Amino acid sequence: MKILTVTWAHNSEKTIARTIQSILSQSYADFAYYIIDNASTDQTRSIIHRYASSDSRIIPIDNQQNDRWISFKILPRILGECGKEDYFCNIDADDEYKPDFFAKMLKFAQDNQLDIAACGNDIIDANTGKLLGVRKASSNIIINQEDFDQYFQQYYQYIRTVWGKLFSISALSQGSFQPDSQMSFYGIDTLFSMEAFRQAKRIGILAESLHKYYMSPQSVSYHFDTQRFRSDQVLFDRAYQYLIDKCGSASTQNYCFLLLVYMNAIQDTVRVLLGSKISSTDKLNYLHKICTDQRTK
């Protein structure tokens, strides 16, 4: 049983070696590791190829033009090389998996017959290396098809990110991963996870932190672009539709929860907007767009 792991990297020369080493250090050794260099202009590509030359499990893919949709374009090809019993996971080019991530997550998934297994994570300051906190469930959670509505607020945080999970190939192969071309790169991973959760019939959350997430001011989450608010809109609408498709309806409680999630999202967007270097006129225009949106009202 193989685990196919993917990293998309762009100008990650300062962190990519740490990420690669965390995969090569896994106690479960049956994996293939695809690393896509998305037209880096630094030494990222050479670092990837150096590791690939010494370990055949690493499969480098070089993209000649920086393309924010590259993950959706390449993923079908990667999934096509998987067996039905295999699993897929992703890791960002500045994060780490702890050495037993593969082994523990695979056992958890198999023991409980899960389509998706998720775990907690350590939150680390990328500049100082200081541990800021640990986010994980207090106990293991297993959720069946009929319980996706009841437990939505507990597992939604695991939909928000694509890392820290094992996805069964059988579940992924049934999905249709379609981004919104008008949204920014912010939120793309949420759309991927949401579609995978929509296809899953049984998911589980392992009450253990096996992923190291490095918080960095260089992250896309901290940078404003003109489509950032479109991402907030799309994520709210897709999550609402997810509840309709998955559970048959969106309860009042879950709808109010999504509004709270949306409120937090636009608070972040406004904070990033006000800290950006665009003109005051443009800032006011974007604020007006946010505040007059029906979701905001």
N, C-alpha and C positions, 0 to 999 in steps of 0.2 A: 504494500500500500504506500503510494507516494504522495508527498506534500509538494505542491507547486507553489513557489513563493515568487512574488513580483515586487520590484522596487522601480519607481520612476524617479530619475535623478536629473537635476539641472543645476549646474554650477555648485556642486556639493562636495568640492574637493576637501573641505575641512572636516566633513562628517561621514562621508560615504564608507571609508575604511572601517570605522567603528560599527556601522550597520552591517557591512559584509561579514566582519569577524564574528558578530553575534549570531549570524546564521551558520557559519562554518563551525561554530562551537556547540551546536545543538547536539544533545545526547542521542536523539533519533536522527539517523544519518541518511535515510532513504528520501531524498528530496531533490528537486531540480529548482535552481534559483535563476530566474530571468531578471536581468538588470537592464532597463532601458535608459540609455543616455539621451536626453531630450535636447540635443544640439547645444551641449555645454561649451562655453568658451574658455574654461579654465582646465585643470588637469583631471577632472572627473572621469572622462573617458579612458585616459591612460591608466588610472588607478583600477578601474573596473577590469580592463583587459589584462592588467598584471595579475590580478587575482584569478581571472579565468584561465590564464595560461598554466596555473599550478593546480587547479581543481576543476575537473571536467563537469562537475555538477552546476557550475556557474555558466549561464548562457547569455552572453552580452548581445544586446540589440542596439545598434546605433541609428538614431534618428537625425537626419541632416538639417531639419528645420524645427525650431521650437514650436510645438503644437500642443495647446492646452487640452485637445481632445484625443491625444495619442493613446491614452489608456483605453478608451472605448473602441478605438480602431484596431489595436493590437490584441486586446483581450480575447476576442473570438478565436484568433489563431492559436493562442496559448491554451485555451480551454479545449480546442480541438485535438490537442496532443495528450489529453488526460484520459485516464480510464474512469469508468463509472464509479469505481470504489475509491478514487483518489479524493484529495482535499486541496483547497486553494486558500492561500492567505497573502496578505499584503503587508509591507512595512515601508514606512517613509525613509528617505535617504539621510535622516538625521536621528533616527530612533534606534532602539535595541530590543531584541527579545532575550529574555533570560534563558540560560542553557537548557532548561527542561520545558520550554514553551511547547515545542512540537510534541514531545512525549506525553506530557500531562494533558494537553488539549486533545490529542488524538485518543487517548484512553477515555477521557471524559465523554467525547463524542460517540465513541463506539459503545461504551458501556450503557449509554442512555439512548442510543439510536437517534442521534441528533442530526438535523440538516445544517444547523449553525451552532457552533460553540463559541462563547465569548468569555473573556476574562477581565480582570481589573488591571490598573496600571499605576506605576510610580510617576509622579509629576516632578520633573527636574528642571531647574533653572539652567538654560543652555549656556549662559555666560559664566556662571559660577560653579556649576555642577552640584549645587545644593539641592537636596531633596525637599520639595515644597509640600508634599503630601502624598497620600496613597488613596486611590479611589477604587473601591471594590465592594462587592455585595457582602452582607454579613453572613450569608449561608448560600449554598448552592440552590439554584432555581431551575426547575424544569417546567417548560410551558408547552402544552399541547394545543392543537388546532383550535379547540373550543374555548381556550382560555386567553387567546391573543387580545381580546377586547378588555378583559378584566385586569390583565397585567401590563397593559400598554404603557402606563406611566412609569413602571419599574424598568422595562426593557428599552424604552425609547432612547435613552442616553446611549445605548449600544448601537442604535441605528445611525447615530450622528457621525460615527467614524467608521472607516473600513478596516483599520488596523486592530490588532488584539483579538482576532477571530479566526476560526477555521470554518470555511464554507464547503459543504459537500458539493462535488461536481454535479451530482444528479440534480440538486436544487438550482445551481447556477445555470445549467444547460437549458432550463425551461424559461429563463427570464428574458426580458427584452429591455436592454439597458440603453435608454434614450435620454440624453441630456437635453436641456433647453438651450438652444444656440444663442439666446439673448442674455443668459446669465453669465456671471463671472466664474472663474475657476473655483472660487469659494463655494463650497456646498456640493461639489461634484461627487465626493466620496459618499455623502449622505444619500444621494440619489441611487448610487450603486447598491449600498447596503439595504436601502428601503425596498428595492426591487427583489433582492435576495430574500429578505424577510417575508415579502409578499408571497414568494413561491414556497417558503419553508412550511412544513407541517409540524415540526417539533424543534424547539430551540432550547438551549441551556446556557446558564451563566455560572461559571466556575468562580467560587468565592476565594480567589487567589490572584495576586498581582504578578503577572508574568511578562509584562511589557513596560518598557521605559520610554516615557513620552517627554521629549525635551521641548520646553516652552522657549520660543525664540522670537525676538522682535522682527526677525526677517521673515517670519511666517506670513503666508498670504492672508491670514486672519487679521493682521495688523496693518494691512495696506488697502487704501481706498482705490477703487476703480469705478468707472461710470455705470457698471452693471452690478455693483455690489447689492443694491437694494432689490434689483430684479431677482437675485438669488434668494433673498429673504422671502419674497412673494412666492417664488416657485416652491421652496421648501415647505411653506405652510400649506399651499394648495395640494402638493403631492402627498403630504402626510395626511391631510383630510381625506383625499381620495383613497389612500392606502387603507384607512379604517373602513371606508365604504366597501372596497373590494375584498378586504380580508375578513371583516367582521359583519358585513351586511348593513352597518350603520355606524354613525359616530355619536356616541352618547354625549349628553350635555357635559358631563364631567370631563370626558376626553377632549371635547371641543374647547372647553375653557382652558384645559391644560395646554392645548396647542396655541391658544391665544397668549398664554403666559410665555411659552417658548418663543413665540414671534416677538413679543414685547422685549424680551431679553436680547433677541437678535437685532432689533432695530436700535436698541440702546447701544449695542456694540458698533453698529453701522454709523450711528450719529457721532459716537466718540471718535471713530476712525476718520469720518468726514471732517469734523471740526479740527482735527489735528493734521489734516492734509494741507498741501501747498497750493491748492486751487484758489481762485479768486473768491472774495467774499460774496460777490454776486452769484457765482456758481454754487457756493455753499447754501445760500438762501434758496436758490431754485431747487436744489436737491432736498432740503428740509421741507419745503412746501410740498414736493412730490410725495415725500414720506408721510407727512401729517395729514394730507388730504386723501390718502389711499383708504379704501373701505375697510381693509383689514385693521389698519391703525385706528380708525374710528370705532 
